[in-house]
Amino acid sequence: MSDTKSLNGRTFVMVSSTASEVNHEAPTRFVYEEADGLVWGGYTGDTVTQGRFVGTRDGDVIDITYVHALKAGTRAGGRSSSRIEPLPDGRLRLVEEFRFDGDDTLHVSVCEEVSA
């Protein structure tokens, strides 16, 4: 995949995660913005009330720091690295490896692009 395909304005939903069960009726929904190697955005859905992320992109790899408020009343944050992959129909997939702050467990999630 070419790194010229911007993430700006693209929306993704979580389809799988090793950190939690994904609610396929109301999955976490991520909206990305991108400019000049900087990536940022927000997310909500499933167990997340409100989340934000910011980071950088180098080719097909995104490195971000995130924080979110959970419906349970707590919050969580951490760091992740995502690989951008093309899907056969032209949409994008993000395969993310992440760790929550204070936990060394490596988790993996997969998000796929949807229409906004």
Contacts in CASP RR format, 6 or more apart in sequence:
PFRMAT RR
TARGET T0000
AUTHOR 0000-0000-0000
METHOD contacts of the structure
MODEL  1
MSDTKSLNGRTFVMVSSTASEVNHEAPTRFVYEEADGLVWGGYTGDTVTQ
GRFVGTRDGDVIDITYVHALKAGTRAGGRSSSRIEPLPDGRLRLVEEFRF
DGDDTLHVSVCEEVSA
1 60 0 8 1.000
1 84 0 8 1.000
1 85 0 8 1.000
1 86 0 8 1.000
1 92 0 8 1.000
3 57 0 8 1.000
3 59 0 8 1.000
3 60 0 8 1.000
5 84 0 8 1.000
5 92 0 8 1.000
6 34 0 8 1.000
7 32 0 8 1.000
7 33 0 8 1.000
7 34 0 8 1.000
7 39 0 8 1.000
7 57 0 8 1.000
7 62 0 8 1.000
7 84 0 8 1.000
7 92 0 8 1.000
8 32 0 8 1.000
8 33 0 8 1.000
8 34 0 8 1.000
8 35 0 8 1.000
9 31 0 8 1.000
9 32 0 8 1.000
9 33 0 8 1.000
9 34 0 8 1.000
9 116 0 8 1.000
10 31 0 8 1.000
10 32 0 8 1.000
10 92 0 8 1.000
10 113 0 8 1.000
10 116 0 8 1.000
11 29 0 8 1.000
11 30 0 8 1.000
11 31 0 8 1.000
11 32 0 8 1.000
11 113 0 8 1.000
11 114 0 8 1.000
11 115 0 8 1.000
11 116 0 8 1.000
12 29 0 8 1.000
12 30 0 8 1.000
12 32 0 8 1.000
12 92 0 8 1.000
12 94 0 8 1.000
12 111 0 8 1.000
12 112 0 8 1.000
12 113 0 8 1.000
12 114 0 8 1.000
13 27 0 8 1.000
13 28 0 8 1.000
13 29 0 8 1.000
13 30 0 8 1.000
13 111 0 8 1.000
13 112 0 8 1.000
13 114 0 8 1.000
14 22 0 8 1.000
14 27 0 8 1.000
14 28 0 8 1.000
14 30 0 8 1.000
14 46 0 8 1.000
14 109 0 8 1.000
14 110 0 8 1.000
14 111 0 8 1.000
15 22 0 8 1.000
15 24 0 8 1.000
15 27 0 8 1.000
15 110 0 8 1.000
15 111 0 8 1.000
15 112 0 8 1.000
16 22 0 8 1.000
16 109 0 8 1.000
16 110 0 8 1.000
17 107 0 8 1.000
17 108 0 8 1.000
17 109 0 8 1.000
17 110 0 8 1.000
18 107 0 8 1.000
18 108 0 8 1.000
18 109 0 8 1.000
19 98 0 8 1.000
19 100 0 8 1.000
19 107 0 8 1.000
19 109 0 8 1.000
20 46 0 8 1.000
20 47 0 8 1.000
22 28 0 8 1.000
22 46 0 8 1.000
23 45 0 8 1.000
23 46 0 8 1.000
23 47 0 8 1.000
26 45 0 8 1.000
26 46 0 8 1.000
27 45 0 8 1.000
27 46 0 8 1.000
28 43 0 8 1.000
28 44 0 8 1.000
28 45 0 8 1.000
28 46 0 8 1.000
28 47 0 8 1.000
28 48 0 8 1.000
29 43 0 8 1.000
29 44 0 8 1.000
29 45 0 8 1.000
29 114 0 8 1.000
30 41 0 8 1.000
30 42 0 8 1.000
30 43 0 8 1.000
30 111 0 8 1.000
31 41 0 8 1.000
31 42 0 8 1.000
31 43 0 8 1.000
31 116 0 8 1.000
32 39 0 8 1.000
32 40 0 8 1.000
32 41 0 8 1.000
33 39 0 8 1.000
33 40 0 8 1.000
33 41 0 8 1.000
34 40 0 8 1.000
34 57 0 8 1.000
37 56 0 8 1.000
37 57 0 8 1.000
37 58 0 8 1.000
38 54 0 8 1.000
38 55 0 8 1.000
38 56 0 8 1.000
38 57 0 8 1.000
39 53 0 8 1.000
39 54 0 8 1.000
39 55 0 8 1.000
39 56 0 8 1.000
39 57 0 8 1.000
39 62 0 8 1.000
39 64 0 8 1.000
40 52 0 8 1.000
40 53 0 8 1.000
40 54 0 8 1.000
40 55 0 8 1.000
41 52 0 8 1.000
41 53 0 8 1.000
41 54 0 8 1.000
42 50 0 8 1.000
42 51 0 8 1.000
42 52 0 8 1.000
42 53 0 8 1.000
43 51 0 8 1.000
43 52 0 8 1.000
43 53 0 8 1.000
43 68 0 8 1.000
44 50 0 8 1.000
44 51 0 8 1.000
47 70 0 8 1.000
47 71 0 8 1.000
47 72 0 8 1.000
48 68 0 8 1.000
48 69 0 8 1.000
48 70 0 8 1.000
48 71 0 8 1.000
49 68 0 8 1.000
49 69 0 8 1.000
49 70 0 8 1.000
49 71 0 8 1.000
49 73 0 8 1.000
50 68 0 8 1.000
50 69 0 8 1.000
51 66 0 8 1.000
51 67 0 8 1.000
51 68 0 8 1.000
51 69 0 8 1.000
52 66 0 8 1.000
52 67 0 8 1.000
52 68 0 8 1.000
53 64 0 8 1.000
53 65 0 8 1.000
53 66 0 8 1.000
53 67 0 8 1.000
54 64 0 8 1.000
54 65 0 8 1.000
55 62 0 8 1.000
55 63 0 8 1.000
55 64 0 8 1.000
55 65 0 8 1.000
56 62 0 8 1.000
56 63 0 8 1.000
56 64 0 8 1.000
57 63 0 8 1.000
59 84 0 8 1.000
60 83 0 8 1.000
60 84 0 8 1.000
60 85 0 8 1.000
61 81 0 8 1.000
61 82 0 8 1.000
61 83 0 8 1.000
61 84 0 8 1.000
62 81 0 8 1.000
62 82 0 8 1.000
62 84 0 8 1.000
62 94 0 8 1.000
63 79 0 8 1.000
63 80 0 8 1.000
63 81 0 8 1.000
64 79 0 8 1.000
64 80 0 8 1.000
64 81 0 8 1.000
64 82 0 8 1.000
65 77 0 8 1.000
65 78 0 8 1.000
65 79 0 8 1.000
66 77 0 8 1.000
66 78 0 8 1.000
66 79 0 8 1.000
66 80 0 8 1.000
66 98 0 8 1.000
67 75 0 8 1.000
67 76 0 8 1.000
67 77 0 8 1.000
67 78 0 8 1.000
68 75 0 8 1.000
68 76 0 8 1.000
68 77 0 8 1.000
69 75 0 8 1.000
70 76 0 8 1.000
76 100 0 8 1.000
76 101 0 8 1.000
77 100 0 8 1.000
77 101 0 8 1.000
78 98 0 8 1.000
78 99 0 8 1.000
78 100 0 8 1.000
78 101 0 8 1.000
79 98 0 8 1.000
79 99 0 8 1.000
79 101 0 8 1.000
80 96 0 8 1.000
80 97 0 8 1.000
80 98 0 8 1.000
80 99 0 8 1.000
81 96 0 8 1.000
81 97 0 8 1.000
81 98 0 8 1.000
82 94 0 8 1.000
82 95 0 8 1.000
82 96 0 8 1.000
82 97 0 8 1.000
83 94 0 8 1.000
83 95 0 8 1.000
83 96 0 8 1.000
84 92 0 8 1.000
84 93 0 8 1.000
84 94 0 8 1.000
85 92 0 8 1.000
85 93 0 8 1.000
85 94 0 8 1.000
85 95 0 8 1.000
86 92 0 8 1.000
86 93 0 8 1.000
87 93 0 8 1.000
87 112 0 8 1.000
87 113 0 8 1.000
91 112 0 8 1.000
91 113 0 8 1.000
91 114 0 8 1.000
92 112 0 8 1.000
92 113 0 8 1.000
93 110 0 8 1.000
93 111 0 8 1.000
93 112 0 8 1.000
93 113 0 8 1.000
94 110 0 8 1.000
94 111 0 8 1.000
94 112 0 8 1.000
95 108 0 8 1.000
95 109 0 8 1.000
95 110 0 8 1.000
96 108 0 8 1.000
96 109 0 8 1.000
96 110 0 8 1.000
96 111 0 8 1.000
97 106 0 8 1.000
97 107 0 8 1.000
97 108 0 8 1.000
98 106 0 8 1.000
98 107 0 8 1.000
98 108 0 8 1.000
98 109 0 8 1.000
99 105 0 8 1.000
99 106 0 8 1.000
99 107 0 8 1.000
100 107 0 8 1.000
END
